[in-house]
Amino acid sequence: MRTLVCPHALSRRLVQLRRSLLRLGMALCLPLLTSLPHMARADSDTPVLRVLAWPGYAEPEVVKEFEARTRTRVELTIVDTDEVLWQKVTAPSGPAFDVFAVNTAELQRYEASNRVQPINTNLIPSTERQQPRCRQVAAIPGLVRRTAKGEQVYAIPFTYSAMGLIYDKQQVSIAPDSLNALWDPQWHGKVIAYNGGTHSFSLAAQVLGLPAPFRIPQEGTQAAVAKLIDLRRNALGFYTQPEESVRLFLRHKAALMFANYGMQQVHLLRAAGVNVGYVIPREGALAWLDCWAIPRNARNVPLAHAWINHLLGDTASGLLVTRQGLANTVSPIDQSTSSGNFIWLQPVEDAARREQLWARIHSGASLSKVLAP
C-alpha cells in the first residue's frame, strides 16, 4: 500500500534539504575561498622575465633551471625572422620584454633608435668563461658604443653560425661550390630557401657579384629583385624556422637548401636520418653572431642580467652544441665547422624596403608589380 504525502509537507522537506546541502557546500568551499587571496598574492609577487629568443636558444631544461634558481617565472616568446623580432621589441603597447637575442647587424639598428640599454658586465661573471675572441667585445662591431659615460657594452655574444649550402648526398654527387646552385635549372623544384627579405637580398647581391651585399645601390635593386623572382620559380618552398626546413626537406625530398641557421639545420637533418653535406660556397657565406641584449624599456633589468649569465652556463651552452648543432662562446672552436670565407652580417641600406619587396616577391608578383611604388 502506497503512503500519501501532503504536498505542503513535501515542499517543507525539500526546502530543508536544500538548506542542508547549501550549509555543507559552504563548509567544504570555505577553506578554498579563504585561500584564494593568498594564491593571487603569491602569483603577483613572483618576478616575471619576458624573453625573446630564436628556436633552440632557451630549451625547457634551461628555463626550468633558471626559474628554480631565481624563484621566478619566464615568459618565453620564439621569433623566426629579424622583422618579427623588431616588431615585438618596438611594439608601442603591451608589456615590455626584458631580454632578447639579436645578431650584431640588427643590434646596431636597435642602438641607432635608442631601443637598447648598456649592460653591466660585472653582473655577468660567466663572461669570464667565454673564449678570448668573444670576450674582446670591443673588437666586434656594434657591441660597444662610446657614450657620455665612456665605452659601454650593449650585448653579450651567445652563438654563431654561417649560412652555407646543405645538399643531399644521395642526389647531389658532387658538392656544390657556388650559390648559383640554388638557381640551377637542374634542381628545379628541389631547392629550399629562407623566407626573409634582408638575407635574401644579400644572397642575391652575392650571386650578382655586387661589391657590398649589405648596401645594394638604388640602381641595383631591379637586378636583385629579378634574381630573387628567378629563385622563387626554381624553389619548391621557403621556411622561417629550422624545424620547418627539415619537414620541407624530408617531405619533398629536396636536394639543396640555403641554410639560414647553418649547422643547426645540418644537425637536425642528420638526426632525422638524412645523409647531407654542408659547404661554404666560393662567394662566401653570410655569417651571424647572435648576442643577448636588454631593451631600453625592460621592466626587470637585474633579472635580465641573471638570465644572460645563466645562458652562458654549462646547461645552455652544452645544449646549443648537442641538441642544436650550433657553436657556443665558451667551448673551444671546432675548426672543421668554422673554416671558409665568412661574411659577417652588417646593417643593410633599408631593412623595411627589403622586407616590403620580398613580401611581394614571395607572394608571386611580377617584376613590375614588385617594383611598383
C-alpha positions as CSV (number, residue, x, y, z in Angstrom):
1,M,0.0,0.0,0.0
2,R,1.5,3.4,-1.0
3,T,1.9,6.1,1.6
4,L,0.4,9.5,0.6
5,V,2.5,12.6,1.5
6,C,0.9,16.0,1.9
7,P,2.2,18.5,-0.8
8,H,2.9,21.2,1.8
9,A,5.0,18.7,3.9
10,L,6.9,17.7,0.8
11,S,7.7,21.3,0.0
12,R,9.0,21.9,3.5
13,R,11.2,18.8,3.3
14,L,12.7,20.0,0.0
15,V,13.5,23.4,1.4
16,Q,15.2,21.9,4.5
17,L,17.2,19.6,2.2
18,R,18.4,22.5,0.0
19,R,19.4,24.4,3.1
20,S,21.3,21.4,4.4
21,L,23.1,21.0,1.1
22,L,23.9,24.7,1.0
23,R,25.5,24.6,4.5
24,L,27.5,21.5,3.6
25,G,28.7,23.2,0.4
26,M,29.8,26.3,2.2
27,A,31.6,24.3,4.8
28,L,33.6,22.4,2.1
29,C,34.4,25.5,0.0
30,L,35.2,28.0,2.7
31,P,38.8,26.8,3.2
32,L,39.4,27.1,-0.6
33,L,37.7,30.5,-0.8
34,T,39.8,31.9,2.0
35,S,43.0,30.7,0.4
36,L,42.3,32.4,-3.0
37,P,43.6,35.9,-2.0
38,H,46.8,34.3,-0.8
39,M,47.2,32.4,-4.0
40,A,46.7,35.5,-6.0
41,R,49.3,37.4,-4.0
42,A,51.8,34.6,-4.5
43,D,51.3,34.7,-8.3
44,S,51.5,38.5,-8.4
45,D,54.6,38.6,-6.2
46,T,56.6,36.1,-8.4
47,P,59.0,38.1,-10.6
48,V,58.4,37.5,-14.3
49,L,61.1,37.7,-17.0
50,R,59.9,38.2,-20.6
51,V,62.3,36.7,-23.0
52,L,62.5,36.9,-26.8
53,A,64.6,34.1,-28.4
54,W,65.3,32.2,-31.5
55,P,64.4,28.4,-31.8
56,G,66.6,26.3,-29.7
57,Y,68.1,29.1,-27.6
58,A,66.1,28.6,-24.4
59,E,65.3,24.9,-24.1
60,P,62.9,23.7,-21.4
61,E,65.7,22.5,-19.2
62,V,67.4,25.8,-19.4
63,V,64.2,27.7,-18.5
64,K,63.3,25.3,-15.7
65,E,66.7,25.5,-14.1
66,F,66.7,29.4,-14.2
67,E,63.2,29.5,-12.7
68,A,64.2,27.2,-9.9
69,R,67.5,29.0,-9.2
70,T,65.9,32.5,-9.2
71,R,62.4,31.7,-8.0
72,T,60.9,33.5,-11.0
73,R,58.7,32.7,-13.9
74,V,59.9,33.0,-17.5
75,E,57.6,34.1,-20.3
76,L,59.3,32.8,-23.5
77,T,58.4,34.1,-27.0
78,I,60.0,32.5,-30.0
79,V,60.7,34.5,-33.1
80,D,61.7,33.3,-36.6
81,T,62.6,36.5,-38.5
82,D,64.5,39.7,-37.8
83,E,61.4,41.7,-38.7
84,V,59.2,39.9,-36.2
85,L,61.8,40.5,-33.6
86,W,61.9,44.2,-34.4
87,Q,58.1,44.4,-34.2
88,K,57.9,42.8,-30.8
89,V,60.7,44.8,-29.2
90,T,59.4,48.1,-30.6
91,A,55.7,47.4,-30.0
92,P,54.1,50.6,-28.6
93,S,51.6,48.7,-26.4
94,G,51.7,45.6,-24.2
95,P,54.2,44.5,-21.5
96,A,57.8,45.2,-22.5
97,F,60.3,42.4,-23.0
98,D,63.3,42.2,-20.6
99,V,65.9,40.5,-22.7
100,F,66.2,39.3,-26.3
101,A,68.6,37.6,-28.7
102,V,69.7,39.6,-31.7
103,N,72.5,39.4,-34.3
104,T,75.2,42.0,-34.3
105,A,74.0,43.7,-37.6
106,E,70.4,44.1,-36.3
107,L,71.7,45.2,-32.9
108,Q,73.1,48.4,-34.5
109,R,69.5,49.1,-35.7
110,Y,68.3,49.0,-32.1
111,E,71.2,51.1,-30.9
112,A,70.6,53.8,-33.6
113,S,67.0,54.1,-32.4
114,N,67.8,54.0,-28.7
115,R,66.0,50.7,-28.1
116,V,68.6,49.0,-26.0
117,Q,70.4,49.9,-22.8
118,P,74.0,49.3,-21.6
119,I,74.9,46.0,-19.9
120,N,76.7,45.9,-16.6
121,T,79.2,43.1,-17.3
122,N,80.1,43.0,-13.6
123,L,76.7,41.3,-13.1
124,I,77.6,38.6,-15.7
125,P,80.6,36.8,-14.2
126,S,80.1,33.9,-16.7
127,T,81.7,36.1,-19.4
128,E,85.0,35.1,-17.9
129,R,84.3,31.6,-19.2
130,Q,84.0,32.7,-22.8
131,Q,86.6,32.2,-25.5
132,P,89.0,35.1,-25.9
133,R,87.6,36.3,-29.2
134,C,84.1,36.5,-27.6
135,R,85.4,38.4,-24.5
136,Q,87.0,41.0,-26.7
137,V,83.7,42.7,-27.3
138,A,85.3,46.0,-28.4
139,A,86.6,44.2,-31.5
140,I,83.1,43.0,-32.5
141,P,81.2,45.7,-34.5
142,G,78.2,47.0,-32.7
143,L,78.8,45.6,-29.2
144,V,80.5,48.6,-27.7
145,R,79.5,52.2,-28.1
146,R,81.1,55.4,-26.8
147,T,78.7,57.4,-24.6
148,A,79.0,60.3,-22.2
149,K,79.8,57.7,-19.5
150,G,82.6,56.3,-21.7
151,E,82.6,53.0,-23.6
152,Q,79.6,50.8,-22.7
153,V,78.7,47.3,-23.7
154,Y,75.3,46.7,-25.3
155,A,75.3,43.0,-25.9
156,I,76.9,39.7,-24.9
157,P,77.9,37.1,-27.5
158,F,76.0,33.8,-27.3
159,T,76.2,31.7,-30.5
160,Y,77.2,32.0,-34.2
161,S,77.0,30.1,-37.5
162,A,77.4,30.6,-41.2
163,M,74.7,30.4,-43.9
164,G,76.2,27.7,-46.1
165,L,74.6,25.2,-48.5
166,I,73.1,21.9,-47.4
167,Y,72.8,19.2,-50.0
168,D,71.5,15.6,-50.1
169,K,74.5,13.4,-50.9
170,Q,72.2,10.8,-52.5
171,Q,71.0,13.2,-55.1
172,V,74.0,15.6,-55.4
173,S,77.1,13.5,-56.1
174,I,79.4,16.5,-56.4
175,A,79.2,19.1,-53.6
176,P,78.1,22.4,-55.0
177,D,80.7,25.1,-54.8
178,S,78.7,28.2,-55.6
179,L,75.5,29.9,-54.5
180,N,74.4,29.7,-58.2
181,A,73.4,26.1,-57.5
182,L,70.2,27.4,-55.9
183,W,69.3,28.8,-59.3
184,D,70.4,25.8,-61.3
185,P,67.5,24.5,-63.5
186,Q,68.8,21.0,-62.9
187,W,67.4,21.4,-59.3
188,H,64.1,23.0,-60.3
189,G,61.5,22.1,-57.6
190,K,64.3,20.6,-55.4
191,V,65.6,23.8,-53.7
192,I,64.5,25.2,-50.4
193,A,65.4,28.8,-49.4
194,Y,64.8,31.1,-46.4
195,N,61.7,33.3,-46.2
196,G,63.2,36.6,-45.2
197,G,63.9,39.8,-47.2
198,T,67.0,41.1,-45.5
199,H,69.1,38.0,-46.1
200,S,67.5,37.1,-49.4
201,F,68.6,40.4,-50.9
202,S,72.1,40.0,-49.6
203,L,72.2,36.5,-51.1
204,A,71.1,37.9,-54.5
205,A,73.7,40.6,-54.3
206,Q,76.4,37.9,-53.7
207,V,75.3,36.0,-56.8
208,L,75.2,39.2,-58.9
209,G,78.7,40.0,-57.8
210,L,77.8,43.3,-56.2
211,P,80.7,44.6,-54.1
212,A,78.7,45.2,-50.9
213,P,75.8,42.7,-50.3
214,F,74.5,44.8,-47.4
215,R,74.5,48.0,-49.3
216,I,72.6,47.5,-52.6
217,P,72.6,50.7,-54.6
218,Q,69.3,52.0,-56.0
219,E,70.3,51.2,-59.5
220,G,71.0,47.5,-58.4
221,T,67.6,46.9,-56.9
222,Q,65.8,45.8,-60.1
223,A,68.5,43.2,-60.8
224,A,68.3,41.9,-57.3
225,V,64.5,41.6,-57.4
226,A,64.7,39.8,-60.8
227,K,67.2,37.4,-59.4
228,L,65.0,36.6,-56.4
229,I,62.0,36.1,-58.6
230,D,64.1,33.5,-60.5
231,L,64.9,31.9,-57.2
232,R,61.2,31.7,-56.2
233,R,60.5,30.0,-59.5
234,N,63.2,27.5,-59.0
235,A,62.5,26.7,-55.4
236,L,60.0,24.2,-54.0
237,G,59.3,26.3,-50.9
238,F,60.6,28.7,-48.3
239,Y,60.9,28.3,-44.5
240,T,61.3,30.5,-41.4
241,Q,62.2,28.1,-38.6
242,P,64.8,25.3,-38.7
243,E,62.3,22.5,-37.9
244,E,60.1,23.7,-40.7
245,S,63.0,23.5,-43.1
246,V,63.7,19.9,-42.1
247,R,60.0,18.9,-42.6
248,L,60.1,20.5,-46.1
249,F,63.3,18.8,-46.9
250,L,62.0,15.4,-45.9
251,R,58.5,15.7,-47.4
252,H,59.6,16.9,-50.8
253,K,62.9,15.0,-51.0
254,A,64.8,18.3,-51.6
255,A,68.3,18.3,-53.0
256,L,69.6,21.7,-51.9
257,M,68.9,24.2,-49.2
258,F,70.1,27.6,-48.3
259,A,71.0,27.1,-44.6
260,N,70.0,30.3,-42.8
261,Y,70.5,28.6,-39.5
262,G,73.7,26.9,-40.6
263,M,74.9,23.8,-38.7
264,Q,71.7,23.8,-36.7
265,Q,69.9,22.5,-39.7
266,V,72.6,20.1,-40.6
267,H,72.3,18.6,-37.1
268,L,68.6,18.3,-37.3
269,L,68.6,16.7,-40.8
270,R,71.3,14.2,-39.8
271,A,69.3,13.3,-36.6
272,A,66.4,12.6,-39.0
273,G,68.5,10.1,-40.9
274,V,69.3,12.2,-44.0
275,N,72.8,11.9,-45.4
276,V,73.6,15.6,-46.0
277,G,76.7,17.6,-46.7
278,Y,77.4,21.2,-45.8
279,V,79.6,23.6,-47.7
280,I,80.7,27.2,-47.7
281,P,80.3,28.5,-51.3
282,R,83.2,30.2,-53.1
283,E,81.3,33.5,-52.9
284,G,81.5,33.2,-49.1
285,A,78.8,32.6,-46.6
286,L,76.8,35.2,-44.7
287,A,77.5,34.6,-41.1
288,W,75.8,35.8,-37.9
289,L,76.8,36.3,-34.3
290,D,73.8,36.3,-32.0
291,C,74.0,38.1,-28.7
292,W,71.8,38.8,-25.7
293,A,70.7,42.4,-25.3
294,I,68.4,44.3,-22.9
295,P,65.7,46.6,-24.2
296,R,65.6,50.2,-23.1
297,N,62.2,49.8,-21.5
298,A,62.9,46.4,-19.8
299,R,61.0,46.1,-16.5
300,N,63.3,43.7,-14.7
301,V,66.9,44.7,-15.6
302,P,68.6,42.7,-12.7
303,L,66.8,39.6,-13.7
304,A,67.8,40.1,-17.4
305,H,71.4,40.2,-16.4
306,A,70.9,37.0,-14.4
307,W,69.4,35.4,-17.5
308,I,72.3,36.3,-19.7
309,N,74.7,34.9,-17.1
310,H,72.7,31.7,-16.9
311,L,72.7,31.3,-20.6
312,L,76.5,31.2,-20.6
313,G,76.4,28.3,-18.2
314,D,77.0,24.6,-18.8
315,T,73.4,23.6,-19.5
316,A,72.5,26.2,-22.1
317,S,76.0,26.1,-23.8
318,G,76.0,22.3,-23.9
319,L,72.5,22.0,-25.4
320,L,73.4,24.5,-28.2
321,V,76.0,22.0,-29.4
322,T,74.5,18.6,-28.6
323,R,70.8,19.4,-29.5
324,Q,71.0,22.3,-32.0
325,G,74.4,21.7,-33.7
326,L,75.4,25.3,-33.0
327,A,78.6,26.7,-31.6
328,N,78.6,28.4,-28.2
329,T,81.0,31.0,-26.9
330,V,82.5,29.1,-24.0
331,S,83.8,25.9,-25.7
332,P,86.9,25.8,-28.0
333,I,86.1,26.5,-31.6
334,D,85.7,23.5,-33.9
335,Q,87.8,24.4,-36.9
336,S,86.0,21.9,-39.1
337,T,82.9,24.0,-38.9
338,S,84.4,27.4,-38.8
339,S,86.6,27.3,-41.9
340,G,85.8,29.1,-45.1
341,N,85.1,32.7,-46.1
342,F,82.6,34.2,-43.6
343,I,80.9,37.4,-44.4
344,W,79.7,38.8,-41.1
345,L,76.3,40.4,-41.2
346,Q,76.2,44.2,-41.3
347,P,73.3,46.7,-41.2
348,V,71.6,46.9,-44.6
349,E,70.7,50.0,-46.6
350,D,66.9,49.8,-45.8
351,A,65.6,46.7,-44.0
352,A,62.0,47.8,-44.2
353,R,62.2,48.3,-48.0
354,R,63.9,44.9,-48.4
355,E,61.1,43.2,-46.5
356,Q,58.4,45.0,-48.5
357,L,59.9,43.9,-51.8
358,W,60.5,40.4,-50.5
359,A,56.8,40.1,-49.4
360,R,55.8,40.9,-53.0
361,I,58.3,38.5,-54.5
362,H,57.2,35.7,-52.2
363,S,53.5,36.3,-53.0
364,G,54.2,35.6,-56.6
365,A,54.1,39.2,-58.0
366,S,55.8,40.0,-61.3
367,L,58.8,42.3,-61.6
368,S,56.8,45.4,-62.4
369,K,54.4,44.8,-59.5
370,V,57.2,44.1,-57.1
371,L,58.9,47.4,-58.1
372,A,55.7,49.4,-58.1
373,P,55.6,52.3,-55.6
